[in-house]
Amino acid sequence: MIFYVDGMKVEETKSGNVSEDKGSVVFECSSEEVTPFAVTIERRGDEYINTAKGLIGNKVDDPDKFDKALLEKAQEILES
């Protein structure tokens, strides 16, 4: 699955549920302006956690918007 957030190409590269309440989604993120990077979103119970939140603050103009978009997409993927 490929989608775009503020000009950044985001591609789901790996996802899966470990158990009913645990899982993860790995996104590969790239644009012409930054070096490609990966972000892992982990589901722990009802929470979704971005393990690379500090990294995206250095890579995108609006890290909160980018983080929210990734969290929502990860939730959609893991709950489908």
GROMACS elastic network, one bead per residue, 0.5 to 0.9 nm:
[ bonds ]
;  ai    aj funct       b0    kb
    1    10     6  0.83260   500
    1    11     6  0.57208   500
    1    12     6  0.54103   500
    1    13     6  0.80424   500
    2     9     6  0.70853   500
    2    10     6  0.56747   500
    2    12     6  0.65218   500
    3     8     6  0.84304   500
    3     9     6  0.61377   500
    3    10     6  0.53637   500
    3    11     6  0.65081   500
    3    12     6  0.87503   500
    4     7     6  0.58787   500
    4     8     6  0.54021   500
    4    10     6  0.57184   500
    4    11     6  0.85612   500
    5     8     6  0.51911   500
    5     9     6  0.67834   500
    5    10     6  0.73011   500
    5    65     6  0.84618   500
    5    66     6  0.65160   500
    5    69     6  0.73088   500
    5    70     6  0.88435   500
    6     9     6  0.85354   500
    6    60     6  0.85460   500
    6    61     6  0.85125   500
    6    62     6  0.85061   500
    6    65     6  0.89512   500
    6    66     6  0.79104   500
    7    31     6  0.70488   500
    8    29     6  0.66025   500
    8    30     6  0.57792   500
    8    31     6  0.51491   500
    8    32     6  0.84875   500
    8    60     6  0.82100   500
    9    28     6  0.81023   500
    9    29     6  0.56397   500
    9    30     6  0.52658   500
    9    31     6  0.60722   500
   10    27     6  0.61983   500
   10    28     6  0.57299   500
   10    30     6  0.66648   500
   10    31     6  0.89717   500
   10    70     6  0.87264   500
   11    26     6  0.84203   500
   11    27     6  0.53461   500
   11    28     6  0.52002   500
   11    29     6  0.64989   500
   11    30     6  0.87280   500
   12    15     6  0.73978   500
   12    25     6  0.70379   500
   12    26     6  0.59677   500
   12    28     6  0.64493   500
   12    29     6  0.89407   500
   12    74     6  0.88871   500
   13    25     6  0.77109   500
   13    26     6  0.56763   500
   13    27     6  0.56578   500
   13    28     6  0.64478   500
   14    24     6  0.80849   500
   14    25     6  0.57868   500
   14    26     6  0.51495   500
   14    27     6  0.73170   500
   15    23     6  0.74759   500
   15    24     6  0.55717   500
   15    26     6  0.61840   500
   15    27     6  0.88465   500
   15    74     6  0.85621   500
   15    77     6  0.78524   500
   15    78     6  0.75681   500
   16    22     6  0.88437   500
   16    23     6  0.55822   500
   16    24     6  0.58088   500
   16    25     6  0.66827   500
   16    77     6  0.87538   500
   16    78     6  0.69355   500
   17    20     6  0.69197   500
   17    21     6  0.78605   500
   17    22     6  0.59260   500
   17    24     6  0.65699   500
   17    25     6  0.88872   500
   17    43     6  0.86543   500
   17    78     6  0.68066   500
   18    21     6  0.78107   500
   18    22     6  0.53668   500
   18    23     6  0.50621   500
   18    24     6  0.79614   500
   19    22     6  0.51144   500
   19    23     6  0.67823   500
   20    23     6  0.80324   500
   20    45     6  0.82493   500
   21    43     6  0.69512   500
   21    44     6  0.60022   500
   21    46     6  0.73390   500
   22    42     6  0.73226   500
   22    43     6  0.51273   500
   22    44     6  0.50270   500
   22    45     6  0.62044   500
   23    41     6  0.84433   500
   23    42     6  0.58062   500
   23    43     6  0.50670   500
   23    44     6  0.71885   500
   23    78     6  0.70262   500
   24    40     6  0.67012   500
   24    41     6  0.54883   500
   24    43     6  0.59058   500
   24    44     6  0.89290   500
   24    48     6  0.88489   500
   24    74     6  0.76791   500
   24    78     6  0.75895   500
   25    39     6  0.82259   500
   25    40     6  0.56553   500
   25    41     6  0.52562   500
   25    42     6  0.65961   500
   25    43     6  0.85813   500
   25    74     6  0.59538   500
   25    75     6  0.89163   500
   25    77     6  0.78890   500
   25    78     6  0.77271   500
   26    38     6  0.67357   500
   26    39     6  0.56949   500
   26    41     6  0.64400   500
   26    42     6  0.87453   500
   26    74     6  0.86103   500
   27    37     6  0.84181   500
   27    38     6  0.55462   500
   27    39     6  0.51845   500
   27    40     6  0.63147   500
   27    41     6  0.81286   500
   27    70     6  0.81927   500
   27    74     6  0.89772   500
   28    36     6  0.70520   500
   28    37     6  0.59046   500
   28    39     6  0.65427   500
   28    40     6  0.89213   500
   29    35     6  0.87429   500
   29    36     6  0.55746   500
   29    37     6  0.53383   500
   29    38     6  0.58972   500
   29    39     6  0.74707   500
   30    33     6  0.81736   500
   30    34     6  0.66527   500
   30    35     6  0.66503   500
   30    37     6  0.66132   500
   30    38     6  0.87693   500
   31    34     6  0.57253   500
   31    35     6  0.74218   500
   31    36     6  0.70528   500
   32    35     6  0.79344   500
   33    59     6  0.88814   500
   34    37     6  0.84977   500
   34    59     6  0.65590   500
   34    60     6  0.84935   500
   35    59     6  0.83671   500
   37    55     6  0.86627   500
   37    56     6  0.88055   500
   37    59     6  0.87264   500
   38    52     6  0.80234   500
   39    50     6  0.71346   500
   39    51     6  0.69100   500
   39    52     6  0.55629   500
   39    53     6  0.81475   500
   39    55     6  0.85353   500
   39    56     6  0.82772   500
   39    70     6  0.86331   500
   40    49     6  0.82986   500
   40    50     6  0.60890   500
   40    51     6  0.57054   500
   40    52     6  0.66867   500
   41    48     6  0.64635   500
   41    49     6  0.54498   500
   41    51     6  0.61911   500
   41    52     6  0.81990   500
   41    70     6  0.76092   500
   41    71     6  0.67560   500
   41    74     6  0.65713   500
   41    75     6  0.89164   500
   42    47     6  0.81275   500
   42    48     6  0.55689   500
   42    49     6  0.51617   500
   42    50     6  0.65484   500
   42    51     6  0.72979   500
   42    74     6  0.82937   500
   43    46     6  0.69693   500
   43    47     6  0.56854   500
   43    49     6  0.63964   500
   43    74     6  0.84826   500
   43    75     6  0.79628   500
   43    78     6  0.82612   500
   44    47     6  0.52623   500
   44    48     6  0.63543   500
   44    49     6  0.76666   500
   45    48     6  0.80757   500
   48    71     6  0.64142   500
   48    72     6  0.88182   500
   48    74     6  0.80029   500
   48    75     6  0.73356   500
   49    52     6  0.89225   500
   49    53     6  0.86624   500
   49    71     6  0.75052   500
   50    53     6  0.55091   500
   50    67     6  0.73216   500
   50    70     6  0.82380   500
   50    71     6  0.72378   500
   51    54     6  0.82432   500
   51    55     6  0.89814   500
   52    55     6  0.52507   500
   52    56     6  0.65729   500
   53    56     6  0.54921   500
   53    57     6  0.67228   500
   53    63     6  0.80358   500
   53    67     6  0.72000   500
   54    57     6  0.53889   500
   54    58     6  0.72078   500
   54    63     6  0.89840   500
   55    58     6  0.55060   500
   55    59     6  0.66205   500
   56    60     6  0.59120   500
   56    61     6  0.89147   500
   56    62     6  0.88847   500
   56    63     6  0.59138   500
   56    64     6  0.89950   500
   56    66     6  0.79176   500
   56    67     6  0.77935   500
   57    60     6  0.61072   500
   57    61     6  0.76568   500
   57    62     6  0.76928   500
   57    63     6  0.51453   500
   57    64     6  0.82904   500
   58    61     6  0.81816   500
   58    63     6  0.82322   500
   59    63     6  0.80043   500
   60    63     6  0.57329   500
   60    66     6  0.75125   500
   61    66     6  0.86650   500
   62    65     6  0.55477   500
   62    66     6  0.62838   500
   62    67     6  0.86620   500
   63    66     6  0.50020   500
   63    67     6  0.58769   500
   63    68     6  0.84422   500
   64    67     6  0.51005   500
   64    68     6  0.60951   500
   64    69     6  0.86099   500
   65    68     6  0.51582   500
   65    69     6  0.62201   500
   65    70     6  0.87514   500
   66    69     6  0.51740   500
   66    70     6  0.63173   500
   66    71     6  0.86667   500
   67    70     6  0.52158   500
   67    71     6  0.61243   500
   67    72     6  0.86042   500
   68    71     6  0.51188   500
   68    72     6  0.61192   500
   68    73     6  0.85848   500
   69    72     6  0.52390   500
   69    73     6  0.61808   500
   69    74     6  0.86067   500
   70    73     6  0.51170   500
   70    74     6  0.60207   500
   70    75     6  0.85011   500
   71    74     6  0.51521   500
   71    75     6  0.61454   500
   71    76     6  0.86233   500
   72    75     6  0.51464   500
   72    76     6  0.62211   500
   72    77     6  0.87149   500
   73    76     6  0.50214   500
   73    77     6  0.61854   500
   73    78     6  0.86679   500
   74    77     6  0.50712   500
   74    78     6  0.60787   500
   74    79     6  0.84109   500
   75    78     6  0.52888   500
   75    79     6  0.59306   500
   75    80     6  0.84320   500
   76    79     6  0.54291   500
   76    80     6  0.61546   500
   77    80     6  0.55129   500
